[in-house]
Amino acid sequence: QGSRAGPPRVRSANARLISISTLKLIEHSTRVVQMRRAFTSNLPEQQLDALQQLVTKHISDPALTKIAGSDDFSMTSTERGLQRWEQAHLVAALDVLNAYQIERKSRSACHLGSLRLARTKDFKKDPRTRMCELLKRWLRTHAGSALVSEEELRGICGLCRDMLNHPKLFPARNPRSFLQSVAEVYDHLQRQLKEVLERDRTCADLAQRVLSLSRNLISDAIGFLLLAPTDFRHSDALPSLEVVALWQSLPDLGHVLPGRVDPALQRTMRDVWETQCGSILAAVLGTPWCVRLFDGARAEEEASRAVEDRPSALCIEDKGSMKTLDSATRSMRGSEAKAASGNNQGSTSCNRGVGLLISEAASQFERGNFKHSGLAGAFRDAKDPAQTRVRQSYFDAAQIVFDMVYLLAEVLVQFHRISDGLGDYGMIRMSPWLHPFLDALTDKVQRLKANLDHINEAVESAYVLARARQGRVEKPAPSDRMTARAHSCIERAVTGRGSHAQALGQAIEELKTRSAPERLPMVSGSLGDACKTLHIILQSPEFRASIGDAFTELPPLGDMESTSARSAQPPKVDLKQLTDGTSSDSEHGDSHTLAIEWCDRAKEFPVDDPALAAAATTKVNAPLSVQSDEHSTSAESSCAGGVSLSGPSDETIFFEVYLVTQSRLRTGLKRRDRRRLALQDGRLHIFEMCLSDEVEAIMDPFVNMAECKYDEDRMLSIGAQRLPEGASWEDGVFEHANYTFEFDSVELAAALYGRLVDAARG
């Protein structure tokens, strides 16, 4: 009231004071509210939601995707957690995250000047800890791995990069902040990605990738054919549709792996394998090549032992069905079978078995007999051309799957073994055989893709879309679970982004490029340069000073003096390179005769002896006789080489032996095939397998027989070496060939051993 009664200037000053006080009070209240919000905000929820979105975007591994709703990402040890590493940048990124968690402290939002109030608090499940633990789990898994997937590495890089776009969600309060640590991790991941992209994949890696993708494609194709166009509702009880799991449900009769059967699944799937469609798929699953392709050597030997335990192998065939040695098919209902005992007929009999089942089913379908077909109701009209085409696509796809199983297990596996043993050089040398095979395999993949696409379109139209539109569905119909699982199979195999078929085609093309003959000079030159560089370094004073005086004197790579003396002798034959049939030329006068050569055919047999040339084109059964040598001690000393073959030294003498190799499990030697050997003019001619009349290799012991061992038990091991194209003997780079032969008698093995040793001594 006094203020009101005062002069106007006084009232105005008082009003200004009140306004200033009110503003200060409001400002103070605002600061208090902001401080309270700093402690009671929903920022952690926003952080967790943002991180979950980023993880879902970049990570495909189901074990890492649920960062928000899982308790798996709580705080773990800040130690590395691995004994040794293969990827330096990944283990460095792991150390960065551990350092951040060790140094991390809780700091208050209030501060006095430049000082913040530190608080004691343990971080166990907050958003930052969860993301650190996700990254640590991935880094620990892959830091010790020799191979890191480019796709997975790109996903982790993208995750870290996107986190850097949210600085307001993760305010920095510690000297080593969360986003700073993520930035360092991202830098290491980028460097690791460059190494992965620059690393050349060898032919062995690419061949292994082709095998792996092919297994995935075949397994999903079989699963799709089993579920999509059929009414096999019993398959809903199968926990897995992978080939190794389907083996458990095959019937006992002729089971490929009887030790792995599951009686419960056998009872469930019994009616399925008795149908015409089921018997075709069971025949494919029961082949020995399917065992070799999907479960390796151990399962193959397990299957071989199971076959040996059987009293006889049934091979039942007629209009209705055929049971091969390794087939799990049952007789189709109403058909009469004729049993015929015998051994495994190999590829021909199994192929005939699958083909017979397909042709018989097609014949039954043409006559309208679908009672035991196993097909869904929408594909049982014999007069509908569209359904006929779908059934034909089914048969074609089954036949292609069988062909691919055989080609991969019998052929590509051998190419892979060559690349493992000889590296890129061996695969380049095999390119005249490898590339046509890969072209044929690509054609099979494309045809399989086309047939599966056709079947999928028909199934989608007849059942998936019809059910969605609440239309009429032909019965018997596949169950909802069958349709869903079939869709997953076809999406992985053919239709999805990054499908097996697409990735397999890319891997095949990359393997062809890597094994192209144009790369041979570069590969050979690289090997030669490496040997020359190593020779210079090993003779350098720096090497001697570093390794110490106790280091032994290194022998030369090959007997250079002896080879120089032998080089003056003219070659006795025109040698041929491996598979290419070209002569070995040298720019220098001191070139050497190669110790072993691979011949193309008998018509190009590189000798002038008419008798030996005739032996290469006709089956020869020349009698062999053994007698004591005049200069040897006695017949009892034959194991030491004291027995010689009758006849003059220039006479061609033939042997029939077994070629033996190590078993797949390294449990001992195993006979592989019967072969013919010929000895003429001190050179050993090795014929091809199965007593063939074609020559595989010619070895000259005098030039450079690497080793010749005789173990006094009818076994003779021979090793030879030859120069690669573009290399010299001084480079120390050789191709190696090793043979171990089992003779019919100790005397013959000892006699040939003596002849070879004499020829090597000149």
C-alpha positions as a printed Julia matrix, in Angstrom:
762×3 Matrix{Float64}:
   0.0      0.0     0.0
   2.87     2.35    0.75
   4.36     1.71   -2.58
   1.12     2.41   -4.23
   0.81     5.64   -2.36
   4.29     6.79   -3.21
   5.47     8.74   -6.18
   5.33     7.09   -9.63
   9.15     6.73   -9.83
   9.22     4.75   -6.61
   6.45     2.45   -7.74
   8.3      1.78  -11.01
  11.55     0.89   -9.22
   9.76    -1.47   -6.88
   8.06    -3.21   -9.81
  11.43    -3.73  -11.51
  12.87    -5.26   -8.33
   9.93    -7.62   -8.03
  10.31    -8.69  -11.67
  14.02    -9.36  -11.25
  13.41   -11.41   -8.12
  10.7    -13.38   -9.86
  12.96   -14.13  -12.85
  15.75   -15.31  -10.56
  13.32   -17.55   -8.71
  12.04   -19.01  -11.97
  15.6    -19.54  -13.23
  16.54   -21.26   -9.98
  13.49   -23.5   -10.2
  14.34   -24.35  -13.8
  17.86   -25.38  -12.81
  16.48   -27.57  -10.04
  14.1    -29.24  -12.49
  16.91   -29.8   -15.0
  19.1    -31.33  -12.3
  16.27   -33.62  -11.28
  15.69   -34.61  -14.88
  19.4    -35.41  -15.22
  18.96   -38.09  -12.57
  15.44   -39.25  -13.47
  15.39   -39.09  -17.3
  14.5    -41.93  -19.68
  17.83   -41.65  -21.53
  18.85   -45.3   -20.91
  15.66   -46.49  -22.59
  16.33   -44.28  -25.6
  19.9    -45.57  -25.78
  18.79   -49.2   -25.63
  16.12   -48.7   -28.29
  18.61   -47.03  -30.63
  21.22   -49.76  -30.11
  18.64   -52.48  -30.72
  17.68   -50.9   -34.05
  21.33   -50.69  -35.13
  22.05   -54.28  -34.13
  19.0    -55.55  -36.01
  20.14   -53.61  -39.07
  23.72   -54.86  -39.21
  23.95   -58.2   -37.36
  22.49   -61.45  -38.73
  23.71   -63.83  -36.02
  20.65   -64.73  -33.87
  22.86   -65.06  -30.79
  23.77   -61.36  -30.99
  20.6    -59.67  -32.23
  18.52   -59.44  -29.0
  20.63   -56.96  -27.12
  17.65   -55.25  -25.44
  15.57   -58.17  -24.26
  18.27   -60.63  -23.23
  20.33   -60.95  -20.05
  23.29   -62.48  -21.91
  25.13   -59.18  -22.33
  25.97   -58.42  -18.71
  29.46   -57.43  -17.63
  32.17   -60.06  -18.2
  35.88   -60.25  -17.48
  38.11   -57.49  -18.75
  40.78   -60.03  -19.69
  41.27   -61.07  -23.31
  39.8    -64.51  -22.82
  41.89   -66.19  -25.54
  45.34   -67.76  -25.39
  46.59   -66.76  -28.84
  45.29   -64.76  -31.76
  45.34   -64.88  -35.56
  43.96   -61.41  -36.35
  46.03   -58.62  -34.79
  43.55   -55.78  -35.34
  40.66   -57.7   -33.81
  42.57   -58.46  -30.63
  43.66   -54.81  -30.46
  40.0    -53.74  -30.69
  39.21   -56.17  -27.88
  41.89   -54.55  -25.72
  40.39   -51.11  -26.39
  36.97   -52.2   -25.09
  38.5    -53.84  -22.01
  40.45   -50.65  -21.26
  37.27   -48.57  -21.53
  35.44   -50.81  -19.07
  38.35   -50.75  -16.61
  38.67   -46.96  -16.65
  34.96   -46.22  -16.75
  33.6    -44.41  -13.67
  30.24   -42.92  -12.84
  30.38   -39.13  -12.86
  27.7    -36.72  -11.68
  25.95   -34.28  -13.99
  26.64   -31.49  -11.43
  30.05   -29.88  -11.5
  31.97   -27.13   -9.78
  33.89   -25.24  -12.37
  35.81   -27.82  -14.4
  35.49   -30.56  -11.77
  32.81   -33.23  -11.84
  31.75   -35.25   -8.85
  32.8    -38.91   -9.2
  30.6    -41.62   -7.73
  31.23   -45.28   -7.01
  28.96   -47.4    -9.17
  29.15   -50.78  -10.93
  27.91   -50.97  -14.51
  26.45   -54.4   -15.26
  23.5    -54.16  -17.65
  23.32   -50.56  -18.84
  23.18   -49.92  -22.64
  26.88   -49.07  -22.96
  27.88   -52.27  -21.14
  25.55   -54.36  -23.29
  27.03   -53.02  -26.52
  30.6    -53.48  -25.27
  29.84   -57.09  -24.36
  28.27   -57.74  -27.77
  31.39   -56.45  -29.52
  33.68   -58.34  -27.14
  31.84   -61.6   -27.76
  32.24   -61.25  -31.52
  35.88   -60.19  -31.26
  36.8    -63.08  -28.93
  35.19   -65.53  -31.33
  36.96   -64.27  -34.46
  40.31   -62.97  -33.18
  41.63   -66.52  -32.91
  40.19   -67.67  -36.24
  42.4    -67.96  -39.3
  39.56   -66.97  -41.62
  37.2    -64.06  -41.03
  34.06   -63.67  -43.1
  34.0    -60.46  -45.09
  30.22   -60.21  -44.69
  30.31   -60.51  -40.9
  33.2    -58.06  -40.64
  31.34   -55.52  -42.75
  28.32   -55.88  -40.48
  30.32   -55.13  -37.32
  32.02   -52.18  -39.07
  28.64   -50.77  -40.07
  27.34   -51.15  -36.52
  30.25   -49.2   -35.03
  30.02   -46.52  -37.71
  26.31   -45.94  -37.12
  26.82   -45.63  -33.35
  29.1    -42.65  -34.01
  26.08   -40.82  -35.48
  24.44   -40.54  -32.02
  26.67   -38.29  -29.87
  23.69   -36.79  -28.0
  22.5    -40.22  -26.89
  25.93   -41.01  -25.42
  27.29   -37.84  -23.78
  30.96   -37.99  -22.86
  31.88   -37.59  -19.17
  34.97   -39.8   -18.82
  38.39   -39.05  -20.34
  38.02   -42.29  -22.32
  34.41   -42.03  -23.46
  32.17   -44.67  -24.94
  32.06   -43.17  -28.43
  35.8    -42.54  -28.38
  36.38   -46.24  -27.68
  33.89   -47.22  -30.4
  35.77   -44.97  -32.84
  39.06   -46.73  -32.03
  37.39   -50.12  -32.47
  35.98   -48.98  -35.81
  39.45   -47.92  -36.96
  40.88   -51.36  -36.16
  37.97   -53.09  -37.88
  38.52   -51.02  -41.02
  42.17   -52.05  -41.11
  41.18   -55.67  -40.61
  38.68   -55.41  -43.47
  41.43   -54.15  -45.78
  43.55   -57.18  -44.91
  40.65   -59.52  -45.63
  40.01   -57.9   -49.01
  43.7    -57.97  -49.97
  44.21   -61.57  -48.94
  44.22   -63.87  -51.99
  42.15   -66.99  -51.59
  43.91   -70.06  -52.89
  42.38   -72.65  -55.19
  42.11   -74.99  -52.2
  40.03   -72.39  -50.32
  37.81   -71.84  -53.33
  37.36   -75.56  -53.96
  36.38   -75.99  -50.31
  33.88   -73.15  -50.65
  32.37   -74.74  -53.76
  31.97   -78.0   -51.85
  30.4    -76.23  -48.86
  27.92   -74.25  -50.96
  27.06   -77.36  -52.96
  26.27   -79.27  -49.77
  23.96   -76.48  -48.66
  22.24   -76.34  -52.04
  21.7    -80.1   -52.26
  20.49   -80.4   -48.67
  17.9    -77.63  -49.1
  16.85   -78.98  -52.51
  16.16   -82.41  -51.0
  14.22   -80.8   -48.15
  12.13   -78.8   -50.62
  11.37   -81.84  -52.78
  10.4    -83.77  -49.67
   7.9    -81.14  -48.42
   6.67   -78.73  -51.09
   4.67   -80.76  -53.68
   3.88   -83.75  -51.42
   1.46   -84.76  -48.67
   4.12   -86.14  -46.29
   2.51   -84.78  -43.12
   4.55   -87.25  -41.05
   7.59   -85.08  -41.85
   6.31   -82.53  -39.32
   7.8    -84.77  -36.63
  11.32   -84.47  -38.11
  13.42   -82.09  -36.01
  15.72   -81.35  -38.96
  15.64   -81.72  -42.73
  19.41   -81.86  -43.18
  20.79   -84.9   -44.98
  22.7    -86.15  -41.94
  19.43   -86.03  -39.95
  17.32   -87.71  -42.66
  19.68   -90.7   -42.54
  18.29   -91.49  -39.1
  14.8    -92.09  -40.5
  15.72   -94.36  -43.43
  14.52   -97.97  -43.13
  16.83  -100.71  -41.85
  16.95  -102.65  -45.11
  20.12  -101.56  -46.91
  20.65   -98.63  -44.54
  23.77   -96.73  -45.48
  24.75   -96.1   -41.83
  22.91   -98.65  -39.65
  24.61   -97.4   -36.5
  22.83   -94.05  -36.72
  19.2    -95.11  -37.06
  16.49   -93.69  -34.82
  13.68   -96.26  -34.38
  11.12   -93.6   -33.48
  11.83   -91.58  -36.62
  11.9    -94.77  -38.7
   8.37   -95.61  -37.58
   7.23   -92.08  -38.27
   8.67   -91.92  -41.79
   8.02   -95.53  -42.84
   4.99   -94.69  -44.99
   6.84   -91.74  -46.56
   9.75   -93.83  -47.88
   7.32   -96.42  -49.3
   5.74   -93.91  -51.68
   7.06   -93.35  -55.16
   8.35   -89.83  -54.5
   9.77   -90.87  -51.13
  11.57   -93.87  -52.58
  13.32   -91.66  -55.16
  14.66   -89.31  -52.48
  15.63   -92.25  -50.24
  17.62   -93.75  -53.12
  19.57   -90.5   -53.47
  20.17   -90.31  -49.71
  21.36   -93.91  -49.61
  24.19   -93.64  -52.13
  27.81   -93.99  -50.95
  28.63   -90.64  -52.6
  26.05   -88.92  -50.41
  27.86   -90.33  -47.36
  31.22   -89.2   -48.67
  29.97   -85.71  -49.56
  28.14   -84.92  -46.34
  30.0    -86.82  -43.64
  33.53   -87.39  -44.88
  35.92   -90.31  -44.72
  34.97   -91.54  -41.25
  31.32   -92.05  -42.21
  32.42   -93.65  -45.47
  34.52   -96.22  -43.64
  31.65   -96.78  -41.22
  29.4    -97.49  -44.2
  32.04   -99.81  -45.69
  32.24  -101.81  -42.46
  28.45  -102.07  -42.42
  28.52  -103.42  -45.97
  31.17  -105.99  -45.08
  29.05  -107.18  -42.16
  26.14  -107.96  -44.41
  26.02  -111.52  -45.75
  25.15  -110.33  -49.21
  24.15  -107.17  -51.0
  20.72  -107.1   -52.51
  20.16  -105.48  -55.82
  16.43  -105.75  -56.4
  14.96  -104.29  -59.54
  11.94  -104.61  -61.77
   9.19  -102.37  -62.97
   8.39  -101.27  -59.45
  11.71  -100.64  -57.7
  15.38  -101.42  -57.31
  17.32  -101.84  -54.08
  20.99  -101.06  -54.53
  23.73  -101.96  -52.09
  23.61   -98.52  -50.48
  19.96   -97.59  -51.12
  17.36   -97.33  -48.44
  14.31   -97.63  -50.69
  11.5   -100.04  -49.97
   9.38  -101.85  -52.51
   6.45   -99.84  -53.76
   3.09  -101.29  -52.83
   1.61  -103.67  -55.35
   4.88  -104.19  -57.26
   6.71  -107.48  -57.62
  10.46  -107.54  -57.05
  13.11  -109.89  -58.23
  16.14  -110.37  -55.98
  19.61  -110.82  -57.33
  22.59  -111.1   -55.01
  25.88  -109.48  -55.89
  28.4   -106.84  -54.96
  28.07  -103.11  -55.25
  27.77  -102.15  -58.88
  29.05   -98.64  -58.27
  27.91   -95.62  -60.2
  26.17   -97.53  -62.97
  23.94   -99.61  -60.72
  23.02   -96.72  -58.4
  22.3    -94.44  -61.33
  20.24   -97.17  -62.93
  18.38   -97.58  -59.63
  17.44   -93.89  -59.34
  16.61   -93.71  -63.03
  14.46   -96.84  -62.81
  12.49   -95.44  -59.89
  11.92   -92.18  -61.78
  10.85   -93.89  -65.01
   8.5    -96.25  -63.17
   6.9    -93.37  -61.25
   6.47   -91.38  -64.47
   4.84   -94.39  -66.12
   2.44   -94.82  -63.21
   1.53   -91.14  -63.24
   0.82   -91.17  -66.98
  -1.72   -93.95  -66.38
  -3.34   -91.9   -63.62
  -2.17   -94.15  -60.78
  -1.45   -91.72  -57.93
  -2.53   -93.84  -54.97
   1.0    -94.38  -53.67
   2.64   -91.39  -55.39
   3.07   -89.17  -52.33
   2.14   -86.1   -54.38
  -0.24   -83.45  -53.1
  -3.75   -83.41  -54.56
  -3.08   -80.39  -56.77
  -0.59   -82.41  -58.84
  -2.53   -85.65  -59.37
  -4.38   -84.89  -62.6
  -2.87   -86.96  -65.4
  -4.73   -84.99  -68.09
  -3.66   -81.51  -67.01
  -0.59   -80.4   -69.03
   0.45   -77.88  -66.37
   0.51   -80.55  -63.66
   2.39   -82.89  -66.0
   5.1    -80.25  -66.39
   5.31   -79.84  -62.62
   5.77   -83.6   -62.16
   8.43   -83.64  -64.87
  10.25   -80.79  -63.11
  10.15   -82.86  -59.93
  11.73   -85.86  -61.67
  14.33   -83.7   -63.41
  15.28   -82.01  -60.14
  15.67   -85.36  -58.37
  17.89   -86.68  -61.16
  20.03   -83.53  -61.16
  20.45   -83.74  -57.39
  21.66   -87.33  -57.75
  24.07   -86.34  -60.55
  25.48   -83.48  -58.49
  26.0    -85.72  -55.46
  28.04   -88.12  -57.58
  30.04   -85.4   -59.36
  30.91   -83.55  -56.18
  31.81   -86.61  -54.1
  33.72   -88.45  -56.79
  35.31   -85.68  -58.87
  35.44   -82.34  -57.1
  36.72   -83.95  -53.91
  39.72   -85.26  -55.88
  40.4    -81.84  -57.36
  40.3    -80.47  -53.82
  42.86   -83.05  -52.71
  45.14   -81.99  -55.57
  44.85   -78.33  -54.61
  45.6    -79.2   -50.98
  48.73   -81.1   -51.96
  50.07   -79.05  -54.89
  48.47   -75.66  -54.27
  47.52   -73.3   -57.07
  50.2    -74.78  -59.31
  48.56   -78.2   -59.24
  45.11   -76.79  -59.99
  46.44   -74.7   -62.87
  48.03   -77.82  -64.31
  44.71   -79.62  -63.96
  42.74   -76.79  -65.6
  42.17   -78.7   -68.89
  40.15   -81.16  -66.8
  38.91   -78.81  -64.1
  37.35   -76.09  -66.25
  35.12   -78.34  -68.41
  33.99   -80.04  -65.21
  33.12   -76.7   -63.59
  31.2    -75.65  -66.71
  29.16   -78.85  -66.54
  28.56   -78.32  -62.82
  27.36   -74.76  -63.46
  24.92   -76.08  -66.05
  23.57   -78.58  -63.5
  23.08   -75.81  -60.94
  21.18   -73.63  -63.41
  18.92   -76.48  -64.48
  18.23   -77.41  -60.86
  17.36   -73.78  -60.11
  14.93   -73.63  -63.03
  13.14   -76.83  -62.0
  12.86   -75.81  -58.34
  11.51   -72.4   -59.37
   8.84   -74.06  -61.51
   7.75   -76.36  -58.68
   7.74   -73.47  -56.19
   5.49   -71.33  -58.39
   2.99   -74.18  -58.71
   2.97   -74.86  -54.93
   2.59   -71.16  -54.11
  -0.36   -70.83  -56.45
  -2.12   -74.07  -55.45
  -1.74   -73.88  -51.68
  -0.16   -70.75  -50.2
  -2.15   -68.15  -52.14
  -5.28   -70.3   -52.22
  -5.3    -70.59  -48.42
  -4.63   -66.88  -48.01
  -7.63   -66.1   -50.26
  -9.72   -68.71  -48.45
 -10.19   -70.56  -51.7
 -10.61   -74.23  -52.43
  -7.56   -76.4   -51.76
  -7.04   -79.8   -53.37
  -6.55   -82.65  -50.92
  -4.4    -84.35  -49.77
  -2.56   -81.14  -49.03
   0.71   -80.31  -47.27
   0.42   -79.01  -43.72
   1.11   -75.41  -42.79
   4.38   -76.46  -41.18
   5.4    -78.29  -44.36
   4.66   -75.22  -46.47
   6.59   -72.92  -44.13
   9.63   -75.22  -43.98
   9.58   -75.72  -47.76
   9.51   -71.94  -48.25
  12.57   -71.6   -46.0
  14.4    -74.27  -48.02
  13.68   -72.73  -51.42
  14.52   -69.25  -50.16
  17.93   -70.38  -48.94
  18.59   -72.49  -52.02
  17.31   -70.43  -54.95
  15.01   -67.47  -54.5
  16.49   -65.49  -51.6
  19.08   -62.74  -51.74
  22.49   -64.35  -51.53
  21.03   -67.82  -52.21
  23.18   -70.94  -52.38
  22.79   -71.18  -56.16
  23.92   -67.59  -56.69
  26.87   -67.86  -54.31
  27.88   -71.2   -55.84
  27.95   -69.73  -59.33
  30.19   -66.9   -58.14
  32.53   -69.3   -56.33
  32.84   -71.49  -59.44
  33.73   -68.51  -61.61
  36.29   -67.34  -59.06
  37.85   -70.81  -58.97
  38.08   -70.84  -62.77
  39.78   -67.46  -62.74
  42.2    -68.5   -60.01
  43.15   -71.72  -61.85
  43.43   -70.16  -65.32
  46.49   -71.33  -67.31
  47.45   -67.69  -67.84
  48.52   -67.56  -64.18
  51.06   -70.38  -64.57
  54.11   -68.24  -65.5
  53.4    -65.92  -62.57
  53.03   -68.8   -60.1
  56.14   -70.61  -61.37
  58.15   -67.4   -61.4
  57.07   -66.62  -57.87
  58.21   -70.04  -56.66
  61.54   -69.69  -58.41
  62.11   -66.18  -57.07
  61.3    -67.36  -53.55
  63.85   -70.17  -53.74
  66.54   -67.91  -55.18
  65.92   -65.25  -52.56
  66.0    -67.82  -49.8
  69.27   -69.24  -51.16
  70.87   -65.79  -51.12
  69.65   -65.01  -47.6
  70.82   -68.34  -46.17
  74.32   -67.66  -47.5
  74.45   -64.06  -46.3
  76.65   -62.93  -43.36
  73.61   -61.29  -41.73
  71.88   -64.66  -41.54
  74.97   -66.32  -40.07
  75.37   -63.57  -37.52
  71.73   -63.81  -36.46
  71.43   -67.58  -36.24
  74.73   -68.25  -34.53
  77.83   -70.34  -35.17
  76.23   -73.55  -33.93
  73.93   -73.65  -36.96
  74.81   -76.53  -39.26
  75.94   -76.13  -42.83
  72.93   -76.42  -45.11
  73.12   -78.9   -48.0
  72.26   -77.67  -51.48
  68.74   -78.26  -52.77
  69.49   -81.21  -55.01
  72.8    -82.71  -56.05
  73.84   -79.89  -58.37
  77.21   -81.34  -59.28
  75.81   -84.73  -60.21
  72.94   -83.19  -62.11
  75.37   -80.99  -64.03
  77.3    -84.07  -65.09
  74.12   -85.87  -66.12
  72.85   -82.88  -68.07
  75.44   -83.46  -70.79
  73.78   -86.73  -71.75
  71.13   -86.48  -74.47
  67.56   -87.18  -73.37
  66.24   -90.58  -74.38
  62.6    -89.54  -74.82
  60.65   -86.42  -75.62
  59.09   -85.66  -72.29
  55.64   -84.18  -71.92
  54.29   -81.74  -69.39
  51.5    -82.62  -67.02
  48.25   -83.01  -69.01
  49.11   -80.39  -71.65
  51.09   -82.66  -73.96
  53.73   -80.04  -74.82
  57.42   -80.81  -74.95
  59.76   -79.57  -72.28
  62.08   -76.99  -73.83
  64.94   -75.17  -72.22
  66.78   -72.06  -73.24
  70.01   -73.27  -71.65
  72.29   -76.03  -72.7
  72.47   -77.53  -69.23
  68.81   -78.59  -69.15
  68.04   -81.92  -67.52
  65.84   -84.8   -68.49
  62.77   -84.78  -66.31
  62.51   -87.71  -63.98
  58.83   -88.37  -64.58
  56.32   -87.56  -67.29
  52.59   -87.89  -67.74
  51.52   -89.34  -71.08
  48.28   -88.6   -72.9
  47.45   -91.87  -74.65
  49.13   -95.05  -75.77
  49.34   -93.79  -79.38
  51.8    -91.13  -78.12
  53.9    -93.6   -76.14
  57.36   -92.02  -76.32
  59.55   -95.04  -77.0
  60.79   -96.65  -80.17
  60.59  -100.28  -79.06
  57.81  -101.98  -81.1
  57.34  -104.6   -78.39
  56.69  -102.03  -75.69
  54.48   -99.94  -77.97
  52.44  -103.03  -78.69
  52.25  -103.73  -74.98
  50.66  -100.34  -74.48
  47.88  -101.03  -76.97
  47.19  -104.72  -76.33
  46.72  -106.66  -73.16
  50.02  -108.39  -72.43
  50.44  -111.29  -70.05
  54.14  -111.88  -70.46
  55.41  -114.73  -68.27
  57.94  -113.78  -65.63
  60.63  -115.98  -64.2
  63.07  -115.42  -61.37
  66.5   -116.93  -61.08
  69.64  -116.43  -59.08
  72.23  -114.13  -60.55
  75.7   -115.46  -61.23
  77.23  -112.69  -59.17
  74.74  -112.88  -56.3
  75.13  -114.94  -53.21
  72.08  -117.17  -53.08
  68.31  -117.24  -53.47
  67.92  -116.55  -49.75
  69.5   -113.14  -50.29
  66.84  -112.1   -52.75
  65.42  -109.6   -50.26
  68.65  -107.65  -50.6
  68.44  -107.47  -54.36
  70.34  -110.66  -55.19
  67.73  -111.93  -57.64
  67.5   -110.67  -61.2
  64.96  -111.1   -63.94
  65.77  -113.52  -66.71
  66.65  -112.25  -70.13
  68.95  -109.49  -71.39
  68.87  -106.07  -69.79
  67.29  -104.42  -72.85
  64.35  -106.84  -72.88
  60.93  -105.47  -71.9
  59.62  -107.18  -68.77
  56.1   -106.82  -67.42
  54.73  -106.99  -63.87
  51.24  -107.03  -62.44
  51.08  -105.33  -59.02
  48.7   -103.64  -56.6
  48.88   -99.89  -56.11
  48.53   -99.2   -52.38
  48.04   -95.9   -50.53
  47.42   -94.74  -47.01
  43.85   -95.2   -45.81
  41.83   -92.07  -45.24
  42.12   -92.43  -41.46
  45.86   -93.17  -41.59
  45.31   -96.63  -40.12
  47.55   -98.42  -42.61
  48.01   -99.19  -46.29
  45.05  -100.05  -48.46
  44.92  -101.61  -51.92
  43.5    -99.21  -54.5
  43.72  -100.95  -57.86
  45.63  -103.49  -59.95
  48.24  -102.12  -62.34
  50.76  -103.21  -64.91
  54.44  -102.15  -64.86
  56.96  -102.42  -67.69
  60.76  -102.23  -67.36
  62.71  -101.34  -70.48
  66.17   -99.81  -70.95
  66.35   -99.03  -67.25
  63.15   -96.97  -67.35
  59.99   -97.88  -65.48
  56.7    -97.52  -67.35
  53.65   -97.3   -65.08
  50.33   -98.12  -66.7
  46.98   -96.7   -65.65
  44.64   -98.3   -63.13
  42.64  -101.52  -63.5
  45.29  -103.25  -65.67
  44.76  -100.65  -68.34
  46.72  -100.73  -71.58
  47.43   -96.99  -71.44
  50.61   -95.6   -69.89
  50.28   -93.07  -67.09
  53.93   -92.24  -66.34
  57.5    -93.03  -67.36
  60.29   -92.73  -64.79
  64.02   -92.64  -65.5
  65.89   -93.62  -62.3
  69.22   -92.45  -63.7
  68.11   -88.85  -64.05
  66.75   -88.28  -60.55
  64.96   -90.94  -58.63
  64.17   -89.23  -55.34
  63.85   -92.44  -53.34
  63.39   -96.15  -53.71
  62.5    -98.18  -50.62
  62.02  -101.91  -50.25
  60.63  -103.15  -46.95
  61.23  -106.89  -47.53
  57.49  -107.58  -47.5
  56.56  -107.39  -51.16
  56.26  -103.59  -50.87
  58.27  -101.27  -53.11
  57.99   -97.49  -52.72
  59.25   -95.24  -55.52
  59.48   -91.45  -55.49
  60.51   -89.26  -58.41
  60.77   -85.56  -59.06
  60.59   -83.37  -62.14
  61.01   -79.71  -62.98
  58.01   -77.42  -63.34
  57.8    -75.37  -66.49
  59.99   -72.28  -66.31
  62.11   -73.53  -63.4
  65.72   -74.74  -63.25
  67.34   -77.38  -61.09
  69.13   -74.69  -59.09
  65.77   -73.27  -57.99
  65.03   -76.38  -55.96
  61.36   -76.46  -57.06
  60.12   -79.86  -58.17
  56.95   -81.78  -58.86
  56.81   -84.99  -56.87
  55.18   -88.32  -57.67
  55.12   -91.23  -55.24
  54.03   -94.81  -55.82
  53.86   -97.79  -53.51
  53.39  -101.19  -55.15
  52.6   -104.57  -53.62
  54.07  -107.48  -55.58
  52.84  -111.05  -55.71
  56.12  -112.33  -54.3
  59.08  -111.08  -52.32
  61.48  -112.16  -55.06
  59.87  -110.03  -57.76
  59.86  -106.94  -55.53
  63.53  -107.45  -54.65
  64.47  -108.04  -58.28
  62.83  -104.84  -59.51
  64.4   -102.94  -56.63
  67.83  -104.13  -57.7
  67.25  -103.16  -61.32
  66.08   -99.66  -60.38
  69.01   -99.08  -58.03
  71.47  -100.23  -60.72
  69.84   -97.89  -63.25
  70.04   -94.97  -60.82
  73.76   -95.58  -60.28
  74.33   -95.5   -64.04
